[in-house]
Amino acid sequence: MSTQPTTPTIDNDSLEDRLYTVKYDDPGDSHLDVKVPEICADCETNDCVRVCPAEVWREGEDGVPRIAYENCLECSSCRFACEYDNVVWEYPERGGGVTFKRG
């Protein structure tokens, strides 16, 4: 008779705690934007908002996402998620952007 392996108990930090370990040097200007706001206003899926792990993209009242670029992890998920190719995503200026404490 074989025994079922048990699942180990692992105490992980919350997403908010892990995001707190990320340092962002603000270059002063957003490296994120939308190309055509009207496309966002007509979008029904808001994929850029749904895929962002840091909640940088947030639904705006007018349908156009509000962008809190200071929280960006530079993963570019928003760019690939947008089925309309309507996301402007660039790396921040040299010396700005995200620095990870834990690699």
C-alpha positions as CSV (number, residue, x, y, z in Angstrom):
1,M,0.0,0.0,0.0
2,S,1.5,3.3,-1.0
3,T,1.0,6.5,1.0
4,Q,0.0,9.7,-0.5
5,P,2.7,12.4,-0.3
6,T,1.7,15.5,1.7
7,T,1.8,19.0,0.4
8,P,4.5,21.0,2.3
9,T,3.3,24.1,4.1
10,I,5.1,27.1,2.7
11,D,4.7,30.6,4.1
12,N,5.2,33.0,1.2
13,D,5.0,36.8,1.4
14,S,1.9,38.4,-0.1
15,L,2.0,39.9,-3.5
16,E,1.9,43.4,-1.9
17,D,4.9,42.5,0.3
18,R,6.9,41.2,-2.7
19,L,6.1,44.3,-4.7
20,Y,7.3,46.5,-1.8
21,T,10.8,45.1,-2.4
22,V,10.9,46.6,-5.9
23,K,12.7,49.9,-6.2
24,Y,11.6,52.3,-8.9
25,D,13.6,55.3,-9.9
26,D,11.1,57.7,-11.4
27,P,12.5,59.2,-14.6
28,G,9.8,61.9,-14.5
29,D,7.8,60.9,-17.6
30,S,5.7,57.8,-18.2
31,H,7.1,55.1,-20.4
32,L,3.5,53.8,-20.9
33,D,0.6,55.2,-22.8
34,V,-2.1,54.3,-25.2
35,K,-1.9,55.1,-28.9
36,V,-5.5,55.9,-29.6
37,P,-7.7,56.5,-26.5
38,E,-10.9,55.8,-28.5
39,I,-9.8,52.2,-29.1
40,C,-9.6,51.7,-25.3
41,A,-13.0,53.3,-24.8
42,D,-14.5,50.7,-27.2
43,C,-12.5,47.8,-25.7
44,E,-14.7,45.3,-23.8
45,T,-12.0,43.0,-22.4
46,N,-9.6,45.5,-20.8
47,D,-6.8,42.9,-21.1
48,C,-4.1,45.4,-20.3
49,V,-5.8,46.0,-16.9
50,R,-6.4,42.3,-16.2
51,V,-2.8,41.0,-16.9
52,C,-0.8,43.6,-15.1
53,P,0.7,42.0,-12.0
54,A,1.4,45.4,-10.3
55,E,-2.0,47.0,-11.1
56,V,-0.3,49.8,-13.1
57,W,-3.2,49.8,-15.6
58,R,-6.6,50.6,-14.0
59,E,-10.0,51.0,-15.6
60,G,-10.9,54.7,-16.1
61,E,-14.4,56.0,-15.9
62,D,-14.3,56.9,-19.6
63,G,-13.1,53.5,-20.6
64,V,-9.5,54.7,-21.2
65,P,-7.1,53.1,-18.6
66,R,-5.4,55.2,-16.0
67,I,-1.7,54.4,-15.8
68,A,0.3,54.5,-12.6
69,Y,3.6,54.0,-14.3
70,E,5.6,54.3,-11.1
71,N,4.5,50.8,-10.1
72,C,5.6,49.2,-13.4
73,L,7.7,46.0,-13.2
74,E,8.6,46.4,-16.9
75,C,7.3,42.9,-17.8
76,S,5.5,44.3,-20.9
77,S,2.5,42.0,-20.3
78,C,0.2,44.9,-21.1
79,R,1.8,45.3,-24.6
80,F,1.3,41.7,-25.5
81,A,-2.2,41.4,-24.0
82,C,-3.7,44.2,-26.0
83,E,-5.4,42.6,-28.9
84,Y,-5.5,46.0,-30.7
85,D,-1.8,46.7,-30.4
86,N,-2.8,50.0,-28.7
87,V,-0.2,50.1,-25.9
88,V,2.8,52.3,-26.0
89,W,5.5,50.5,-24.0
90,E,9.1,51.6,-23.9
91,Y,11.9,51.2,-21.4
92,P,12.3,54.1,-19.0
93,E,15.2,56.5,-19.7
94,R,18.6,55.3,-18.8
95,G,19.1,55.3,-15.0
96,G,15.3,55.2,-14.4
97,G,13.0,52.3,-14.0
98,V,12.8,49.2,-11.8
99,T,15.5,47.7,-9.7
100,F,14.8,44.3,-8.0
101,K,16.3,43.8,-4.5
102,R,16.0,40.0,-4.6
103,G,17.1,39.4,-8.2
